């Protein structure tokens, strides 16, 4: 059962890689790096979300462990299936993939620095080895994505035939695993308090708002990046909570975001589509 989730993510990432056009992917990646956009994105992606978690600790009754769970979510962007989420909501999959790779490359640098600095404020000493983070990103994101791109490039006919089947199998396995994980985390979900729910919603909304406010760009670019920024890396946050932070009550906060985050992203996507429809009919 433990292998089903990695298999599902691997298959879907391979499928995403098959659908990418390398030239457009590289063009979008360059766009993210030009005219100071990368610095604004760093602030919106790695600094604003954890700052919101720290603010929630000060202005709400949530305890330190719950705030730690929200904080860890705030420092881990770019879930493996970010591109898939963007595509399902009608956003630019190629831009989402470029942003995901950009964020993944910065994860081994930014997460250790941010976590270490904030831990010092609370008289704690937490250092997350960059090699651990890079290994996680390489295994779950870079490797399957590159396999998909390579299959489409070197075996185009075969890739086009097997891509629909890979996508269907990956989606089915993912659905099974989501249900299983929610069942396994039922105790953590039962421990969710109303203020943790408020904190999770605030984190998701702030992740979207940070991009819209701090990253001036074309409307379509902003919309895609905002949606992707709200798709925080639940799995990596759980890993860090268990192996490094060792904060009690962190898991319920992370589990809460696993439920709330997708709902906020869905609501945002609907608002975007509604505004586009109104603009088109005006």
C-alpha positions as CSV (number, residue, x, y, z in Angstrom):
1,X,0.0,0.0,0.0
2,X,2.9,2.4,0.8
3,X,4.1,2.0,-2.8
4,X,0.9,3.0,-4.4
5,X,1.2,6.8,-3.9
6,X,4.8,7.0,-5.2
7,X,3.7,4.9,-8.2
8,X,0.7,7.1,-8.9
9,X,2.8,10.3,-8.6
10,X,5.5,8.8,-10.8
11,X,3.0,7.8,-13.6
12,X,1.3,11.2,-13.6
13,X,4.6,13.1,-13.6
14,X,5.7,10.9,-16.6
15,X,2.4,11.7,-18.3
16,X,2.9,15.4,-17.7
17,X,6.4,15.2,-19.1
18,X,5.0,13.6,-22.3
19,X,2.7,16.6,-22.7
20,X,5.4,19.3,-22.3
21,X,6.9,21.1,-25.2
22,X,10.5,21.7,-24.3
23,X,10.8,25.0,-26.2
24,X,7.8,26.5,-24.5
25,X,8.9,25.1,-21.2
26,X,12.3,26.8,-21.5
27,X,10.8,30.0,-22.7
28,X,8.5,30.2,-19.6
29,X,11.4,29.4,-17.3
30,X,13.4,32.2,-18.8
31,X,10.4,34.5,-18.3
32,X,10.4,33.7,-14.6
33,X,14.1,34.7,-14.3
34,X,14.0,38.0,-16.1
35,X,13.4,41.7,-15.0
36,X,13.6,40.9,-11.3
37,X,10.6,38.6,-11.4
38,X,12.6,35.9,-9.7
39,X,13.2,38.0,-6.6
40,X,9.5,38.9,-6.3
41,X,8.6,35.2,-6.8
42,X,11.0,34.2,-4.1
43,X,9.3,36.6,-1.7
44,X,5.8,35.5,-2.8
45,X,6.7,31.8,-2.7
46,X,9.1,31.2,0.2
47,X,8.7,34.2,2.5
48,X,5.1,35.5,2.6
49,X,3.3,32.1,3.3
50,X,5.5,31.3,6.3
51,X,5.2,34.8,7.6
52,X,1.4,34.4,7.5
53,X,1.8,31.3,9.7
54,X,3.9,33.2,12.2
55,X,1.3,36.0,12.2
56,X,-1.4,33.4,13.0
57,X,0.5,32.3,16.0
58,X,0.5,35.9,17.3
59,X,-3.0,36.9,16.6
60,X,-5.0,33.7,17.1
61,X,-5.3,31.1,19.8
62,X,-3.6,28.3,17.8
63,X,-0.8,26.7,19.7
64,X,2.9,26.4,18.7
65,X,2.6,23.0,17.1
66,X,-0.4,24.0,15.0
67,X,1.5,27.1,13.8
68,X,4.5,25.0,13.1
69,X,2.4,22.8,10.8
70,X,1.2,25.9,8.9
71,X,4.7,27.3,8.8
72,X,6.2,24.1,7.3
73,X,3.5,24.2,4.6
74,X,4.4,27.9,4.0
75,X,8.1,27.0,3.2
76,X,7.4,24.0,0.9
77,X,6.0,25.1,-2.4
78,X,5.5,23.2,-5.6
79,X,3.8,19.9,-4.9
80,X,4.8,17.3,-7.6
81,X,1.4,17.5,-9.4
82,X,1.3,21.3,-9.6
83,X,1.3,21.1,-13.4
84,X,-1.6,18.6,-13.4
85,X,-3.6,20.8,-11.1
86,X,-3.1,23.9,-13.3
87,X,-4.1,21.9,-16.4
88,X,-7.3,20.6,-14.8
89,X,-8.3,24.1,-13.8
90,X,-7.7,25.4,-17.3
91,X,-4.5,27.3,-16.6
92,X,-1.2,27.2,-18.5
93,X,0.4,23.8,-17.8
94,X,3.7,24.7,-19.4
95,X,4.1,27.8,-17.2
96,X,3.1,25.8,-14.2
97,X,5.7,23.2,-15.0
98,X,8.3,25.9,-15.4
99,X,7.4,27.5,-12.1
100,X,7.5,24.0,-10.4
101,X,11.0,23.4,-11.7
102,X,12.1,26.9,-10.7
103,X,10.7,26.4,-7.2
104,X,12.2,22.9,-6.9
105,X,15.6,24.2,-7.7
106,X,15.4,26.8,-5.0
107,X,13.9,24.4,-2.3
108,X,17.3,23.0,-1.1
109,X,18.5,26.6,-0.7
110,X,15.5,28.5,0.7
111,X,14.0,25.9,3.0
112,X,17.1,25.3,5.2
113,X,17.7,29.1,5.4
114,X,14.1,30.1,6.3
115,X,13.6,27.2,8.8
116,X,16.9,27.8,10.5
117,X,16.4,31.6,10.8
118,X,12.8,31.3,12.2
119,X,13.8,28.5,14.6
120,X,16.5,30.8,16.0
121,X,13.8,33.3,16.9
122,X,12.3,30.7,19.2
123,X,15.6,29.5,20.6
124,X,15.7,26.3,18.6
125,X,18.4,24.9,16.3
126,X,16.9,23.2,13.3
127,X,19.0,22.5,10.2
128,X,17.6,20.6,7.3
129,X,20.3,19.2,5.0
130,X,20.0,20.5,1.5
131,X,21.0,17.1,0.1
132,X,17.9,15.5,1.6
133,X,15.6,18.1,0.0
134,X,17.3,17.7,-3.4
135,X,17.0,13.9,-3.2
136,X,13.3,14.3,-2.6
137,X,12.8,16.7,-5.4
138,X,15.0,14.8,-7.9
139,X,13.2,11.5,-7.2
140,X,9.6,12.6,-7.2
141,X,9.7,15.5,-9.7
142,X,12.7,15.8,-11.9
143,X,13.3,12.1,-12.8
144,X,9.7,11.2,-13.9
145,X,9.3,14.5,-15.7
146,X,12.5,13.9,-17.7
147,X,11.5,10.4,-18.4
148,X,8.2,11.6,-19.9
149,X,10.0,14.3,-22.0
150,X,12.5,11.7,-23.2
151,X,9.8,9.2,-24.2
152,X,8.0,11.8,-26.2
153,X,11.2,12.9,-27.9
154,X,12.8,9.6,-28.7
155,X,9.7,7.3,-29.0
156,X,6.9,9.7,-30.0
157,X,4.6,7.0,-31.4
158,X,4.9,4.8,-28.4
159,X,4.5,7.7,-26.0
160,X,1.3,8.9,-27.7
161,X,-0.2,5.4,-27.4
162,X,0.6,4.8,-23.8
163,X,0.1,8.3,-22.4
164,X,-3.7,8.0,-22.0
165,X,-3.4,4.7,-20.2
166,X,-0.6,6.0,-17.9
167,X,-2.8,9.0,-17.1
168,X,-5.9,6.9,-16.3
169,X,-4.0,4.4,-14.2
170,X,-2.1,7.2,-12.3
171,X,-5.4,9.0,-11.6
172,X,-7.1,5.9,-10.3
173,X,-4.2,5.0,-8.0
174,X,-4.1,8.6,-6.8
175,X,-7.8,8.6,-5.9
176,X,-7.4,5.3,-4.1
177,X,-4.5,6.7,-2.2
178,X,-6.2,10.0,-1.3
179,X,-9.1,8.1,0.3
180,X,-6.6,5.8,2.1
181,X,-4.5,8.6,3.4
182,X,-7.6,10.5,4.6
183,X,-8.7,7.4,6.4
184,X,-5.3,6.9,8.0
185,X,-5.2,10.6,9.0
186,X,-8.7,10.5,10.5
187,X,-7.4,11.0,14.0
188,X,-5.4,14.1,12.9
189,X,-8.4,15.4,11.0
190,X,-10.6,14.9,14.1
191,X,-8.1,17.1,16.0
192,X,-8.6,20.1,13.7
193,X,-9.8,23.2,15.6
194,X,-11.8,26.1,14.1
195,X,-8.7,28.3,14.3
196,X,-6.5,25.8,12.5
197,X,-9.1,25.9,9.7
198,X,-9.0,29.7,9.7
199,X,-5.2,29.5,9.5
200,X,-5.2,27.0,6.6
201,X,-7.6,29.2,4.6
202,X,-5.5,32.3,5.4
203,X,-2.4,30.5,4.2
204,X,-4.0,29.4,0.9
205,X,-5.5,32.9,0.3
206,X,-2.2,34.6,1.1
207,X,-0.3,32.3,-1.3
208,X,-2.6,33.4,-4.1
209,X,-2.7,37.0,-3.0
210,X,1.1,37.3,-2.7
211,X,1.6,36.5,-6.4
212,X,-1.2,38.8,-7.5
213,X,0.2,41.7,-5.5
214,X,3.9,41.2,-5.8
215,X,4.5,39.8,-9.2
216,X,3.5,42.2,-12.0
217,X,2.9,40.1,-15.2
218,X,0.4,39.4,-17.9
219,X,-3.0,38.4,-16.5
220,X,-2.7,34.7,-17.6
221,X,0.8,34.4,-16.1
222,X,-0.4,35.9,-12.8
223,X,-3.4,33.6,-12.6
224,X,-1.3,30.5,-13.2
225,X,1.4,31.4,-10.8
226,X,-1.1,32.3,-8.1
227,X,-2.9,29.0,-8.4
228,X,0.4,27.1,-8.3
229,X,1.6,28.9,-5.3
230,X,-1.4,27.8,-3.3
231,X,-0.5,24.1,-4.1
232,X,1.8,23.6,-1.2
233,X,3.9,20.4,-0.9
234,X,1.9,18.4,1.7
235,X,4.1,15.3,1.6
236,X,7.3,17.3,2.2
237,X,5.7,19.2,5.0
238,X,4.8,16.0,6.7
239,X,8.4,14.7,6.3
240,X,9.9,17.8,7.8
241,X,7.4,17.8,10.6
242,X,8.3,14.3,11.6
243,X,12.0,14.2,11.0
244,X,13.1,17.8,12.0
245,X,10.5,20.1,13.6
246,X,9.2,17.4,16.0
247,X,6.3,19.8,16.8
248,X,3.2,18.3,18.5
249,X,0.0,19.1,16.7
250,X,1.7,19.9,13.4
251,X,0.1,17.0,11.6
252,X,-3.5,18.1,12.1
253,X,-2.7,21.6,10.6
254,X,-1.0,19.9,7.6
255,X,-4.0,17.5,7.2
256,X,-6.3,20.5,7.4
257,X,-4.5,22.2,4.5
258,X,-4.7,19.0,2.5
259,X,-8.5,19.4,2.6
260,X,-8.8,23.2,2.5
261,X,-6.0,24.1,0.0
262,X,-7.7,22.4,-3.0
263,X,-11.0,24.0,-2.2
264,X,-9.5,27.4,-2.1
265,X,-7.7,26.7,-5.4
266,X,-11.0,25.5,-6.9
267,X,-12.8,28.6,-5.7
268,X,-10.1,30.8,-7.2
269,X,-10.2,29.0,-10.5
270,X,-14.0,29.5,-10.7
271,X,-13.7,33.2,-9.9
272,X,-11.1,33.6,-12.7
273,X,-13.3,31.8,-15.2
274,X,-16.4,33.8,-14.2
275,X,-14.5,37.1,-14.6
276,X,-13.2,35.9,-18.0
277,X,-16.8,35.0,-19.1
278,X,-18.1,38.4,-17.9
279,X,-15.3,40.2,-19.7
280,X,-15.9,38.2,-22.9
281,X,-19.7,39.0,-22.9
282,X,-19.2,42.7,-22.1
